[in-house]
């Protein structure tokens, strides 16, 4: 059963100005009803607006996501693999190319090993097959987890499969954020 959503969890997913607008409206209502508490009623919403605004400044806009994903799909494997390896190196991983059918890179951070599969980044819809392959490889290699990168959509069965396994999907906005800005040499 899904957990009930709160007002604040909903506002966390909205643009910052919606929280600010809600805080301003509640301030006005509280000012009319009981003025001494008006600032305290609005304060959580204004703090939430500041947090969401800061977070949104640091992320990729929806228009940029589509542009980056299109640019990634247009890349050749050589360009794409270098870009992904560099992105994980910036996060502190040691990245080694793997010559395996189930995964492309071995990421190591401390004693933790992650298997990274990204050769199917161009597919329109990622199915469960490649994820089953990756899960078997994670188990056989006794790795901590596996990551699958896809610039396209993910089938509902594949999303469900990942929930039950030590696997993560990097798609959409996460993938666009991972690779960062693409310059002319990447595209």
C-alpha positions in Angstrom: 0.0 0.0 0.0 1.3 3.4 -0.9 2.1 5.9 1.8 -0.2 8.9 2.0 1.2 12.0 0.5 1.6 15.2 2.6 1.2 18.8 1.4 5.0 19.2 1.8 5.9 16.1 -0.2 3.6 17.5 -3.0 5.2 21.0 -2.8 8.7 19.4 -3.0 7.8 18.3 -6.5 6.5 21.7 -7.7 8.3 24.8 -8.8 9.6 27.0 -6.0 7.2 29.8 -6.6 4.2 27.6 -5.7 5.5 27.1 -2.2 6.2 30.8 -1.9 2.7 31.6 -3.2 1.1 29.2 -0.7 3.2 30.8 2.1 2.1 34.3 1.1 -1.6 33.2 0.9 -1.4 31.6 4.3 0.3 34.7 5.7 -2.5 36.8 4.4 -5.2 34.6 5.9 -3.4 34.3 9.2 -2.9 38.1 9.3 -6.6 38.6 9.0 -7.5 35.9 11.6 -4.7 36.2 14.2 -1.9 38.6 13.2 0.7 37.5 15.8 1.0 34.0 14.4 1.0 35.0 10.7 4.8 34.9 10.2 5.0 31.5 11.9 2.3 30.1 9.6 4.1 31.2 6.5 7.7 30.5 7.6 7.7 26.7 6.7 6.4 27.4 3.2 8.9 30.1 2.6 11.8 27.9 3.8 10.5 25.1 1.6 10.4 27.6 -1.4 14.0 28.6 -0.7 15.1 24.9 -0.5 13.2 23.9 -3.7 14.5 27.0 -5.5 18.1 26.2 -4.6 17.6 22.5 -5.6 16.0 23.6 -8.9 18.8 25.9 -9.7 21.3 23.0 -9.4 19.3 20.6 -11.6 18.6 20.5 -15.3 15.5 22.1 -16.7 13.0 19.9 -18.7 14.0 21.5 -22.0 17.6 20.8 -21.3 16.8 17.2 -20.4 15.2 16.5 -23.8 18.1 18.2 -25.7 20.8 16.3 -23.7 19.0 12.9 -24.2 18.7 13.6 -27.9 22.4 14.5 -28.1 23.3 11.3 -26.1 21.3 9.1 -28.5 23.1 10.7 -31.5 26.5 9.8 -30.0 28.7 6.9 -31.1 29.6 4.4 -28.5 33.2 5.7 -28.3 32.0 9.2 -27.4 29.3 8.0 -25.0 31.4 5.5 -23.1 34.1 8.2 -22.5 31.5 10.7 -21.3 29.9 8.2 -18.9 33.3 7.0 -17.5 34.3 10.6 -16.9 31.0 11.4 -15.2 31.6 8.5 -12.7 35.2 9.4 -12.2 34.1 12.9 -11.2 31.9 11.2 -8.5 35.0 9.5 -7.1 34.8 6.1 -8.7 37.6 4.2 -10.2 36.3 3.2 -13.7 37.5 0.1 -15.6 36.2 -1.0 -18.9 34.8 -4.6 -18.8 34.7 -7.0 -21.7 31.5 -8.7 -20.6 28.2 -9.2 -22.2 26.2 -8.1 -19.2 28.0 -4.9 -18.3 30.4 -2.4 -19.7 32.3 -0.9 -16.8 33.3 -1.9 -13.3 33.0 1.0 -10.9 34.9 0.8 -7.6 34.7 3.2 -4.7 36.6 2.0 -1.6 35.7 -1.7 -1.3 32.3 -1.3 -3.0 32.0 -2.7 -6.6 29.2 -1.6 -8.9 28.7 -3.0 -12.4 27.6 -0.5 -15.0 25.6 -1.4 -18.1 25.1 1.3 -20.6 25.5 -0.1 -24.1 21.7 0.0 -24.6 21.5 3.7 -24.0 20.0 4.3 -27.5 17.0 2.0 -27.3 13.5 3.5 -27.4 12.3 1.3 -24.6 14.5 -0.8 -22.2 13.0 -4.1 -21.5 13.6 -6.5 -18.6 16.1 -8.8 -20.5 19.2 -6.7 -20.1 18.3 -6.1 -16.5 18.1 -9.8 -15.8 21.5 -10.2 -17.4 22.9 -7.5 -15.2 21.3 -9.0 -12.1 22.9 -12.3 -12.8 26.3 -10.7 -13.4 26.0 -8.7 -10.1 25.3 -11.9 -8.2 28.1 -13.9 -10.0 30.7 -11.1 -9.4 29.5 -10.6 -5.8 29.2 -6.9 -6.6 27.4 -4.5 -4.3 24.9 -3.4 -7.1 24.4 -2.8 -10.7 23.4 0.4 -12.6 21.8 0.4 -16.0 21.8 3.6 -18.1 19.2 4.3 -20.8 18.3 7.5 -22.6 15.0 6.1 -23.7 11.9 4.9 -21.8 11.9 1.9 -19.4 9.1 -0.7 -19.7 6.8 -1.2 -16.7 8.1 -4.8 -16.3 11.7 -3.5 -16.2 10.8 -0.9 -13.6 9.1 -3.6 -11.5 12.1 -5.9 -11.9 14.5 -3.3 -10.6 12.6 -2.8 -7.4 13.3 -6.4 -6.3 17.0 -6.5 -7.2 20.2 -4.6 -6.2 19.9 -2.6 -9.4 19.4 1.1 -10.2 18.2 2.8 -13.4 19.7 6.1 -14.6 17.4 7.6 -17.1 15.8 10.9 -18.0 16.7 13.8 -15.7 19.2 11.7 -13.7 21.1 10.8 -16.9 21.0 14.4 -18.1 22.4 15.6 -14.7 25.0 12.9 -14.6 26.6 13.9 -18.0 26.2 17.6 -17.4 26.5 20.2 -20.1 27.5 18.7 -23.5 29.8 20.8 -25.6 30.4 20.6 -29.3 33.1 17.9 -28.9 30.6 15.6 -27.2 27.8 16.1 -29.7 
